[in-house]
Amino acid sequence: RGGLHSIEHTVLALAPLVVMCDPGDLSCQHTRRDSDANRHLLLIYETKRGGLGLVQRVAERLEVLLYAARHVIASCSCGATTLPTDQPSASVPMETSDGPQVKQEQEGPAAA
């Protein structure tokens, strides 16, 4: 879990540079329950009600974002577990990823 937490923080730190937004415009979460079927997924979402289209821009630039995150994590000088994050554990999924998989759920206007 510490590895995913590290990836979450790294992605959130880099996302504003990749999609040109304020740091507070996006947030991210993952489950902390080991039994959850989605325990290996990160949910990136917009903090502004109704959104500004930033998640779409993240999806369009996801490869760039993950490439940058992989570089930051690999070059981290901590080299050991830094609770609650974990650089060595974060490196494994970033190195073995077959590429980003994006599941987009969009809310449309409510039916009249």
Beta strands, then each sheet from edge to edge (+ up, - down):
strand 1: 26-29
strand 2: 43-46
strand 3: 81-82
strand 4: 85-86
sheet 1: 1+ 2-
sheet 2: 3+ 4-
end
